[in-house]
Amino acid sequence: MPHHEEGLEDNVKPLTVTQFIEQVNSVMADQVAWVEGEVCDLHISQGKWMYFSLKDESAIINCFAMLFRVKTPIEEGMKVRVWGVPRIYPKFGKFSINVEIIEPSGEGALKRAFELIKKKMEAEGLFDTARKRRLPRFPEKIGLITSSDAAAYTDFIKVLKARRGGIEINFVSVSVQGREAVTEICSAIDKLNEVSPDLDVLILVRGGGSIEDLHAFNDETVVRTLARSRIPTMTGVGHERDVTLVDYVSDVRGSTPSNCAELLTPTREELVSAINELTGKLSANVQENILLNERGVQRAVNRLHESVTGSVEKVQFLAQQMANVGRFFSLSLQKHSSGLQNLNKNLQTNYIETLNRYGQKVLMVERVLSSIHPEKTLARGYSITKTLAGKVIRDASELKSGDGIKTVLHRGTINSIINSSEICHPNQPKILQNPTKSSKKSSRSLKQATLI
């Protein structure tokens, strides 16, 4: 190590290790470059960080990447190119590339990446036929994503207009290869879903090319974006022999852009042929239905005729029966009318006789009642004795000396006071005292006799 004694300034301080590494990293920050090599020593830490090395025939370099930045699956031995910033990690003093983009390099690596992504998405069910949606038979509004400068756009439009006009096309021009293709294609798919959700179908096409040219249509981000489209999708990428991952995930795959237009709508001739075929089938069905209905109507008419004929006969029979019943009813009515007249005459005679009989009985009862009327009895010399309160006296035991009595005669009433009374038993004759022998005391007790 050279030793410089002359010109050494004592006030110049050496850099610390940290400062030196920061200075070196600052200089290398502008040295961003694409580096190509074969992947080795690959491992992932905590599901977040990826560590690997790139090597060629004579050199090796360490690489570090955040796992969410890696859009293409890689594995040991795969040739890739990375875009990143070279730097020294202060903690370990190791030089490496801080990777931001990883892409497979070469046809072999691209095919291997294709198989890895395909296997991964198959396991997730993104290619299942159950997810496929049917396209409308006659779409009115479509969304088209491709490059306006590509032959795919010209071929698609030409074939579509030749087959059927009047379809509304919402076109979004994008890059179909290169660094910006993935971002632009994903943005176009999301934009059409957001701005024009009523589209009948969303179509993604491009012409043929190498596997490197078609890489954007095998990108995992593009495939997932197309898979989550709410609008039914159709793809036509490359030539007929070319198959990309977007073809697996789309609802309908066309072998070419022109084939997409053919699948999208029938030609006028095909429509006329289909209409004629349907018209023939419809006519045959109508004739068959007419014949079947005619037979049914004839059977119904026959059944109706039989039913009406039978009903007429039944009605005639019922009319005859009703006529017979009417005649029988008329005879019965005449017979019973005569009986009722006789019965009415007998009832009247019996009523008069009964009335006369009961009238005589009433007169007899009246005479009896008149003869036993109290006034009649009183007129014959009888009288009624009552207490002063008006109670009829039937037994002398009901009275005692000193009680006042009232004697009702045929004419007038006598009020008296009892001196004495005698009880006469039913079988014992009553002995009347001689009034002349009554005591003076008794005659004095009779105070008054009033004639009313």
FINU-54866 format. One record per residue (C-alpha): residue number from 1; residue in one letter; y negated, x, z. Coordinates in pm, whole numbers, plus 32768, in hexadecimal, padded with zeros to 4 digits. Layout:
residues N
     n   res   north   east     up
   NUM     a       Y      X      Z
...
This chain:
residues 452
     n   res   north   east     up
     1     m    8000   8000   8000
     2     p    7EB4   80A3   7F9B
     3     h    7DCC   8101   80B1
     4     h    7C59   80D5   8075
     5     e    7B7E   8187   8171
     6     e    7A44   818D   80A3
     7     g    798E   8046   8075
     8     l    7A51   7F95   8189
     9     e    796D   7EA2   8239
    10     d    79B9   7E68   83A4
    11     n    7922   7D08   839F
    12     v    7A1B   7C85   8298
    13     k    7B28   7BB7   8347
    14     p    7C83   7B97   82B0
    15     l    7D0C   7A3B   8257
    16     t    7E07   7994   8333
    17     v    7F53   7932   829C
    18     t    7EED   77C7   829C
    19     q    7DA4   7815   81F3
    20     f    7E4B   78ED   80F0
    21     i    7F4C   77DD   809A
    22     e    7E38   76D8   8085
    23     q    7D76   77BC   7F99
    24     v    7EA8   77F6   7EBF
    25     n    7EF8   767F   7EB8
    26     s    7D90   7636   7E56
    27     v    7DB1   771F   7D2E
    28     m    7F06   7691   7CC7
    29     a    7E8E   7529   7CDE
    30     d    7E03   754C   7B7E
    31     q    7F4B   75D6   7AF6
    32     v    7FF5   7483   7AC4
    33     a    80FC   749A   79B6
    34     w    823F   7408   792C
    35     v    836A   74D6   7996
    36     e    84C2   74A3   78FC
    37     g    860D   750C   798D
    38     e    8762   74A7   7A11
    39     v    877B   73F1   7B5F
    40     c    8838   749F   7C77
    41     d    884A   7499   7DF5
    42     l    87E2   7328   7DF6
    43     h    87D0   7271   7F41
    44     i    870A   714F   7FD8
    45     s    8680   7153   813A
    46     q    8656   7015   820E
    47     g    864B   6F3C   80D4
    48     k    84E4   6FAE   8098
    49     w    84DA   7112   8010
    50     m    8593   71BB   7EF3
    51     y    85D7   7330   7EED
    52     f    866C   73E2   7DC1
    53     s    864A   751B   7CED
    54     l    8613   7554   7B79
    55     k    86BB   7679   7AD1
    56     d    86EB   7714   797E
    57     e    87B1   7845   790E
    58     s    86E2   793F   79D7
    59     a    860A   788E   7ADC
    60     i    8601   7778   7BE1
    61     i    84E9   76BA   7C8F
    62     n    84E6   75C4   7DB2
    63     c    8466   7460   7D86
    64     f    83FF   734C   7E74
    65     a    83BD   71DA   7E27
    66     m    8376   7098   7EDF
    67     l    849E   6FB9   7E92
    68     f    83CB   6E86   7E34
    69     r    832D   6F52   7D18
    70     v    847E   6F8D   7C73
    71     k    84AB   6E78   7B71
    72     t    85DB   6F10   7AC5
    73     p    8720   6F61   7B7E
    74     i    8780   70D1   7B64
    75     e    88B4   7193   7BC9
    76     e    8939   72F6   7BDB
    77     g    8948   73A5   7A87
    78     m    8857   72B3   79DB
    79     k    874C   7350   7905
    80     v    85F4   72C8   7964
    81     r    8487   7318   7944
    82     v    839B   72ED   7A68
    83     w    8224   72CB   7A81
    84     g    8190   7353   7BC5
    85     v    80AE   743D   7C86
    86     p    812D   7598   7CF2
    87     r    80E9   75EC   7E5D
    88     i    8159   76B4   7F8C
    89     y    81C9   75F1   80BE
    90     p    811C   7697   81E8
    91     k    822B   7642   82E3
    92     f    8340   76F6   8227
    93     g    827D   77D3   8139
    94     k    834C   774B   8018
    95     f    82C8   7721   7EBB
    96     s    8324   75DA   7E0A
    97     i    82A9   74CF   7D1E
    98     n    8225   738A   7DB9
    99     v    82B8   72A0   7CB2
   100     e    8205   7160   7C42
   101     i    82CB   7106   7B07
   102     i    8438   7144   7AAF
   103     e    84C7   70FA   7959
   104     p    861B   7143   78C0
   105     s    8601   724B   77B2
   106     g    86DF   7253   7683
   107     e    87CC   7152   75F4
   108     g    88E2   719D   76EA
   109     a    8804   716F   781B
   110     l    876B   7031   7790
   111     k    88C5   6F9C   774D
   112     r    8934   6FFC   78A9
   113     a    87FB   6F5F   7944
   114     f    883D   6E29   7870
   115     e    899F   6E08   78FC
   116     l    892B   6E3E   7A64
   117     i    881C   6D33   7A50
   118     k    8905   6C42   799D
   119     k    8A11   6C6B   7AA6
   120     k    8914   6C38   7BBC
   121     m    8883   6AFA   7B26
   122     e    89D9   6A6B   7AD2
   123     a    8A32   6A8E   7C41
   124     e    88F4   69CB   7C98
   125     g    8955   68B1   7BA9
   126     l    8824   68D4   7AC7
   127     f    88FC   68C3   798E
   128     d    89CD   6794   79F4
   129     t    89E8   6685   78EA
   130     a    89A8   657F   79F9
   131     r    883F   65FB   7A00
   132     k    880B   65C1   788D
   133     r    8721   64A5   782F
   134     r    872F   63D8   76EE
   135     l    8607   63E9   7605
   136     p    8565   62AE   7578
   137     r    85F0   6243   7425
   138     f    8493   6220   7394
   139     p    839F   62FD   7457
   140     e    822D   62B2   742F
   141     k    8190   63D4   74F2
   142     i    821A   6534   750A
   143     g    81A9   667E   75A3
   144     l    81DE   67BC   74D3
   145     i    81D6   691C   7565
   146     t    81E4   6A48   747A
   147     s    8102   6B40   73CE
   148     s    800F   6AB0   72D1
   149     d    8042   6BEB   71FE
   150     a    81BD   6BD6   71FF
   151     a    8291   6B51   70E2
   152     a    833F   6A73   71E5
   153     y    8204   699D   7207
   154     t    81E1   6971   708C
   155     d    8350   691F   7059
   156     f    8359   6821   7173
   157     i    8220   6766   7102
   158     k    828C   6764   6F95
   159     v    83E3   66D2   6FDA
   160     l    835E   65D5   70D8
   161     k    8256   654A   6FE8
   162     a    8351   6538   6ECD
   163     r    843B   6469   6FA2
   164     r    8340   6389   704F
   165     g    81C8   637C   7071
   166     g    80E9   62EB   717C
   167     i    8171   63B0   72A5
   168     e    8065   642C   7397
   169     i    808F   65A3   73DC
   170     n    7FF6   6651   750B
   171     f    8006   67C0   74A4
   172     v    7FDE   68ED   758A
   173     s    7FD9   6A44   74E7
   174     v    8077   6B61   75AE
   175     s    80F7   6CC0   757D
   176     v    826B   6CB4   7534
   177     q    82B0   6E25   7576
   178     g    820C   6F45   7628
   179     r    817F   6F79   7786
   180     e    80BD   6E30   7798
   181     a    81C8   6D4B   7708
   182     v    8270   6CEE   7852
   183     t    812A   6C94   7900
   184     e    809E   6BCC   77DA
   185     i    81DF   6B08   779B
   186     c    81FF   6AA6   790C
   187     s    8091   6A44   791A
   188     a    80B4   696A   77E0
   189     i    81E5   68B1   786C
   190     d    8134   6869   79B5
   191     k    7FF3   6802   7902
   192     l    809B   66FE   7823
   193     n    8156   666C   794C
   194     e    8011   664B   7A0B
   195     v    7F23   65DB   78F7
   196     s    8010   650D   781B
   197     p    812D   648B   78F3
   198     d    8161   6366   7800
   199     l    81E7   6446   76EA
   200     d    8335   63D7   765D
   201     v    83B5   653D   7639
   202     l    833F   66A4   7671
   203     i    83AF   679B   755F
   204     l    83BE   6918   7580
   205     v    8406   69D9   743E
   206     r    83EA   6B2F   739F
   207     g    8481   6BE4   7276
   208     g    8595   6CE8   7272
   209     g    8585   6E4D   72EE
   210     s    863A   6F5A   73B0
   211     i    86AD   6F29   7515
   212     e    8576   6FE8   7581
   213     d    849A   6EF5   74B9
   214     l    8544   6DC7   755C
   215     h    8534   6E5A   76BB
   216     a    842B   6D63   7736
   217     f    8519   6C40   76F0
   218     n    8620   6CE4   77CD
   219     d    852D   6D24   78E7
   220     e    8591   6C7C   7A2F
   221     t    8430   6BFE   7A74
   222     v    841B   6B52   7920
   223     v    8573   6AB8   794B
   224     r    8523   6A2B   7AA3
   225     t    83D1   69A6   7A2F
   226     l    8476   68EE   790D
   227     a    8587   6868   79F4
   228     r    848C   67BF   7ADB
   229     s    83CF   6713   79BE
   230     r    83AA   659F   79FC
   231     i    8390   656A   7883
   232     p    84DC   6578   77C3
   233     t    84FD   66C7   7712
   234     m    857A   674F   75C4
   235     t    8597   68BC   755C
   236     g    85CA   696D   740E
   237     v    85B8   6AE6   7434
   238     g    861F   6BE6   7330
   239     h    8723   6BB5   7223
   240     e    8857   6ADB   723E
   241     r    8926   6BF8   72D0
   242     d    8822   6C47   73DB
   243     v    8857   6BA5   7531
   244     t    875B   6BD7   7649
   245     l    875A   6B65   77B3
   246     v    8651   6A5B   776E
   247     d    874E   69BC   767D
   248     y    8843   6991   779E
   249     v    8747   68EC   7885
   250     s    8698   6808   7788
   251     d    8703   669E   7759
   252     v    873E   66CB   75E1
   253     r    8771   680F   751F
   254     g    8716   683A   73B5
   255     s    87A9   6961   72FC
   256     t    8658   69AD   7257
   257     p    84F4   6924   7263
   258     s    853D   685C   7126
   259     n    867A   67CE   71BF
   260     c    85AC   675B   72EC
   261     a    84D4   668B   7201
   262     e    8610   65FE   715F
   263     l    86A7   65A2   72AE
   264     l    8562   650E   7328
   265     t    8545   63F6   722A
   266     p    8611   6371   7105
   267     t    8593   6376   6F9E
   268     r    8513   6241   6EEE
   269     e    8650   6239   6E1E
   270     e    8727   6250   6F55
   271     l    865D   6138   6FF3
   272     v    8683   605D   6EBE
   273     s    87F7   60A7   6EB4
   274     a    881B   605C   7025
   275     i    8752   5F1A   6FFF
   276     n    8829   5EAE   6ED7
   277     e    8965   5EFB   6F9B
   278     l    88E6   5E3B   70C7
   279     t    8878   5D1D   6FE7
   280     g    89D4   5D0A   6F50
   281     k    8A77   5D0D   70A5
   282     l    8980   5C09   7122
   283     s    89BE   5B2C   6FF4
   284     a    8B38   5B46   7020
   285     n    8B16   5AF6   7194
   286     v    8A34   59CD   7146
   287     q    8B2A   5946   7043
   288     e    8C48   5973   7134
   289     n    8B87   58C7   7249
   290     i    8B23   57AB   715F
   291     l    8C8F   5779   70FC
   292     l    8D01   5781   7265
   293     n    8BEB   5695   72CE
   294     e    8C36   55AD   71A7
   295     r    8D9D   5595   7217
   296     g    8D2E   555D   7379
   297     v    8C3C   544D   730B
   298     q    8D4C   53A2   723F
   299     r    8E37   53A9   7368
   300     a    8D21   5321   7444
   301     v    8CD8   5209   7346
   302     n    8E48   51AD   733B
   303     r    8E5B   51A6   74B5
   304     l    8D1B   50DA   74C0
   305     h    8DA1   4FE2   73BE
   306     e    8EE2   4FBB   7480
   307     s    8E1F   4F94   75C0
   308     v    8D2F   4E93   7527
   309     t    8E4D   4DCE   7489
   310     g    8F07   4DC9   75D2
   311     s    8DCA   4D6A   7688
   312     v    8D85   4C47   7598
   313     e    8EE3   4BC5   75CD
   314     k    8EB7   4BE4   7743
   315     v    8D69   4B30   772F
   316     q    8E02   4A16   7661
   317     f    8F1F   49F6   7758
   318     l    8E2C   49F2   787C
   319     a    8D56   48ED   77C9
   320     q    8E88   480E   779D
   321     q    8EE0   4843   790A
   322     m    8D7F   47EE   7971
   323     a    8D89   46B0   789D
   324     n    8ECD   464B   7946
   325     v    8E38   4696   7A99
   326     g    8D07   45C7   7A39
   327     r    8DD3   4499   79DA
   328     f    8EA3   44B8   7B18
   329     f    8D67   44DA   7BE4
   330     s    8CCF   43A5   7B3D
   331     l    8E04   42D1   7B88
   332     s    8E0F   4354   7CEC
   333     l    8C9E   430A   7D13
   334     q    8CC9   41A2   7C9A
   335     k    8DF2   4170   7D7F
   336     h    8D44   41FF   7EAE
   337     s    8C03   4141   7E5A
   338     s    8CC0   3FF6   7E69
   339     g    8D64   4062   7FAF
   340     l    8C14   40C1   803F
   341     q    8B83   3F6B   7FE3
   342     n    8CA2   3EB9   8093
   343     l    8C82   3FA0   81BC
   344     n    8B0C   3F5F   81CC
   345     k    8B4A   3DE3   81C7
   346     n    8C50   3E00   82DB
   347     l    8B6A   3EDC   83AB
   348     q    8A52   3DDC   838F
   349     t    8B3B   3CBB   83F6
   350     n    8BCA   3D83   8519
   351     y    8A6E   3DED   8581
   352     i    89F0   3C82   858E
   353     e    8B27   3C09   8649
   354     t    8B0F   3D25   8744
   355     l    899D   3CEB   8770
   356     n    89D2   3B78   87B4
   357     r    8AEB   3BC5   88A9
   358     y    8A1E   3CBB   896D
   359     g    88F4   3BCB   8964
   360     q    89C2   3ABF   8A0F
   361     k    8A33   3BBB   8B15
   362     v    88C9   3C1B   8B57
   363     l    8868   3AAA   8B88
   364     m    8988   3A7F   8C79
   365     v    8921   3BB6   8D3D
   366     e    87BB   3B38   8D44
   367     r    882B   39EC   8DD9
   368     v    88FF   3AA1   8EDF
   369     l    87E6   3B8C   8F36
   370     s    86F2   3A69   8F47
   371     s    87D9   39AF   9031
   372     i    87FB   3AD2   911F
   373     h    868E   3B33   9119
   374     p    8604   3B57   9280
   375     e    84FB   3A51   9240
   376     k    8605   3955   91DC
   377     t    86C5   39A8   9317
   378     l    858F   3983   93EF
   379     a    8543   3838   934B
   380     r    8694   37B6   93C3
   381     g    862C   37F5   9530
   382     y    868F   3961   955F
   383     s    85A7   3A6D   95EC
   384     i    858E   3BEE   95F1
   385     t    854F   3CA6   9736
   386     k    84A5   3DF9   9728
   387     t    8414   3EF1   9819
   388     l    82A0   3F0D   9825
   389     a    82CD   4047   9750
   390     g    8372   3F72   963D
   391     k    84E0   3FD5   9672
   392     v    85D7   3EB7   9638
   393     i    86A2   3E6B   9773
   394     r    8810   3E2B   9736
   395     d    889D   3E67   9895
   396     a    880F   3DF2   99E8
   397     s    8870   3F41   9A7E
   398     e    8754   3FDA   99BC
   399     l    865B   3F29   9AA0
   400     k    860D   3F35   9C11
   401     s    8532   3E67   9CF7
   402     g    83C3   3E84   9CB5
   403     d    83EA   3EE4   9B3E
   404     g    830E   3E25   9A50
   405     i    83AE   3D80   9924
   406     k    8334   3CCE   97ED
   407     t    83EC   3BA2   975E
   408     v    83B6   3B5C   95ED
   409     l    83DE   39E7   958F
   410     h    83CF   393B   943F
   411     r    8267   38F7   9492
   412     g    81BE   39D6   9593
   413     t    821A   3AE1   9690
   414     i    8258   3ACB   980A
   415     n    8213   3BF8   98EF
   416     s    82DD   3BF7   9A34
   417     i    8334   3CD1   9B61
   418     i    84A2   3CF7   9BCB
   419     n    84FC   3C7D   9D2A
   420     s    866E   3CB7   9D07
   421     s    8775   3CE0   9BF7
   422     e    88E9   3CA6   9BDB
   423     i    89DE   3D6A   9B0A
   424     c    8AC9   3C90   9A46
   425     h    8C0E   3D33   99E0
   426     p    8C97   3CD4   988C
   427     n    8DC1   3C0F   9919
   428     q    8D10   3B84   9A49
   429     p    8C5A   3A3B   9A21
   430     k    8AF9   3A3F   9A8B
   431     i    8A9E   394D   9BAA
   432     l    8943   38D6   9B91
   433     q    8890   388E   9CDA
   434     n    87EC   3747   9D0D
   435     p    867F   3781   9CE2
   436     t    8633   368D   9DF2
   437     k    86ED   3766   9EF0
   438     s    8633   38A3   9EA9
   439     s    8584   393A   9FCB
   440     k    841A   3915   A00A
   441     k    83F3   3A8B   9FF7
   442     s    846F   3A87   9E8F
   443     s    8388   3972   9E2D
   444     r    826B   3A2E   9EC4
   445     s    82C6   3B66   9E03
   446     l    8295   3AB9   9CB9
   447     k    8129   3AF5   9C8F
   448     q    80E1   3A71   9B37
   449     a    816C   39E6   99F7
   450     t    8090   3A04   98CC
   451     l    80C2   393F   9793
   452     i    8045   39F1   965F
